Amino acid sequence: MRAGLFASVLSVAILGTGSATAHFKLNEPVDILVTNALGDPAKGGVAGAGSQKTRPCGSGDASGMVTKVAAGSTLHVKVTETVGHGGHYRVSIVNKFPAAAADFTDPAVTGVCQSATIMATPVLPVLADGIFAHTQAQATVPKVYETDVKLPAGMTGPATLQILEFMTPHAAPCFYYHCAQLELLGPDAGAPDGGVVVVGPDGGEVADSGASSSGSSGTGGSSGSSGSSGVGPETGSGKLPQNNDSGCSTATSSATPSLALMGVVGVAVASMLRRRRR
Ligand SMILES: [Cu+2]
């Protein structure tokens, strides 16, 4: 009876939260989709109604944002993991925008999201792989990971930068996606000096974050790795065991509901009731 009650509450909670399946937010470079604080794309103007699961870039409302950056320069990549999963990230680039699903190949996976192939020496379209690696036990949310990637020297013009998250342990799908639209500027194109220029849908300059590419050089893009090696989980409350994410389909749901899961469900139900009352 307990389990039955729980199941009904859980199903209500899932129905109530819809497709809120946030896993990470792409902070830099700016996302091609409009996303909320959790990283979920908007769709049809409805916040969080899009998906991060759609290859190759997620699906939802376009932001129209373009990042102009010098070809061959160093680009700062910053994400916030908003659902705690073990795993790692891969950054890829193709010389076109928009990109098609066939332009990127998902890493080969063993078992049910047990492990994913990591390119030890990245070959295009892959720029960096195996970054921000951490175990499920180390996963905390929200957790910021950042690094610098070297853009291909010879690549100019429109480009799509894909940031892929591999999750383990996890049920399929094992990957979540976000992308940025880049405009790679050649030597005589008046490239911003060591920085990037973000241009909005109207073609106007939105921001000049010149500090981002050079400012982080000292760390060597290690905030992710240092976070996963030495520091460990900051707070227990930040942990979200994989089975506790109502947005995730998990392979084995045999585990008895934990207090944390009941908390998640409770919050979801509460918010749903709040919504209803309006
Ligand atoms: Cu998940």
Residues whose N, C-alpha, C, O or C-beta is under 5 A from the ligand:
A	BS01	CU	C248
